[in-house]
Amino acid sequence: MIERDTTNLVIGALARQAAVGLIGPRQVGKTTLALALAVAAGRPSVYLDLESPADRDRLSAPELYLKAQAEKLVVLDEIHHAPEIFGVLRGLIDEGRRSGRGTGRFLVLGSASIDLLRQSGESLAGRIEYVEMGPLSVHEAAHTGAEIERLWLRGGFPESFLAGTDADSLRWRRNFVRTYLERDVPQFGPRIPAVTLERLWTMLAHQQGAMLNAAQLAAGLSVSSPTVSAYVDLLADLLLVRRLPPCLANVGKRLVKSPKVYVRDSGLVHALLRIETWDDLMGHPVAGPSWEGFVIENILAAAPEGAQASFYRTSAGAEIDLVLDLGGRRGRWAVEIKKSLTAKPTRGFWNAVEDLRPERAFVVHSGSERYPLAPKVEAISLAELAHELAAMVAK
């Protein structure tokens, strides 16, 4: 069984707060983790799936029902189906604090970003702590070169990663895309034609890691630029797309100011482009950008809470793929990403390092060796960098 890094984060949050929000895309394993935590809590628990009419019926008088569960850990799955529950939780949490039941009462699961969940219900500021759960990461599931290759090809959704064959994995991901477009997306925003949104998602996969150019995408879809921006915002809110902002450092240079856009799970990139096997991936033009997105997601999954991510690019060609501001003594780290087995950074990387003067800089390559390239600059594998970041979190 794969141990999720999120487990200890949720346990710690439940010890600090009355309510914890576990958020992440559908099928990422939130429910499985929540049920396991309920068993491990060592006290009675109750699980309610708010997609289920029967479970929603149990909450027809939510305040009365939840008051009766005061001694239990209450797990509320797919909370966006009942946004009115947030107001009830607020009152119960405040009442519980006055009577000495202050922590570990509610675990709510959602398939959208924190901002979208906040919009859907009354604020629980000061009463809830959010933990994001993404697909499986290198640190959690891939410990050999072959496992990393499989994780990159299939992505980190557990059923895709663990499928018996590449064909079965691709079939699962194609069904996942179709289900999201036809059933899940309409729950969160205005009704968008599934065909249009799939075309946009596919265009973003083709342009993995490119600057967001809403006008160009709009022309390809025969819609307006604001409409494209709204669609991209929705995919980002559903934790399926990442907009990586530019690093606006005060370096006296002309900086690129548009965000980069990535489909967050590499397996979904490949499903949208119908890439089934390792050989298919190695022969496809998206291989380099896909590896870049895969590395970025794994680094951010391992990074300490509060780390700020961006990229750096100037009009003169200085460029770094990922800038991590870790805060405090850890400072700023710069990460360049190469698909090759060895690290050969370009002049643009060295110019960017000179501009930013990070505390540490790394060139992540697809090999396994670690070696110095210059003072404070190292070549490193993805697995080793992810483990180093995860060790910070564990301290």
Sequence and secondary structure as in RCSB ss.txt:
>XXXX:A:sequence
MIERDTTNLVIGALARQAAVGLIGPRQVGKTTLALALAVAAGRPSVYLDLESPADRDRLSAPELYLKAQAEKLVV
LDEIHHAPEIFGVLRGLIDEGRRSGRGTGRFLVLGSASIDLLRQSGESLAGRIEYVEMGPLSVHEAAHTGAEIER
LWLRGGFPESFLAGTDADSLRWRRNFVRTYLERDVPQFGPRIPAVTLERLWTMLAHQQGAMLNAAQLAAGLSVSS
PTVSAYVDLLADLLLVRRLPPCLANVGKRLVKSPKVYVRDSGLVHALLRIETWDDLMGHPVAGPSWEGFVIENIL
AAAPEGAQASFYRTSAGAEIDLVLDLGGRRGRWAVEIKKSLTAKPTRGFWNAVEDLRPERAFVVHSGSERYPLAP
KVEAISLAELAHELAAMVAK
>XXXX:A:secstr
    THHHHHHHHHHH SEEEEE  TTSSHHHHHHHHHHHTSS EEEEETTSHHHHHHTSSHHHHHHTTTTSEEE
EESGGG TTHHHHHHHHHHHHHHTT  SS EEEEESS HHHHHHHS   TTTEEEEE  S  HHHH  SHHHHHH
HHHH S HHHHT SSHHHHHHHHHHHHHHIIIIIHHHHSS   HHHHHHHHHHHHHTTTEE  HHHHHHHHTS H
HHHHHHHHHHHHTTSEEEE B    SSS B  S EEEES HHHHHHHTT  SHHHHHTSTTHHHHHHHHHHHHHH
HHS TT EEEEEEBTTS EEEEEEEEEGGGEEEEEEE  SSS    HHHHHHHHHH  SEEEEEESSS  EEEET
TEEEEEHHHHHHHHHHHHH 
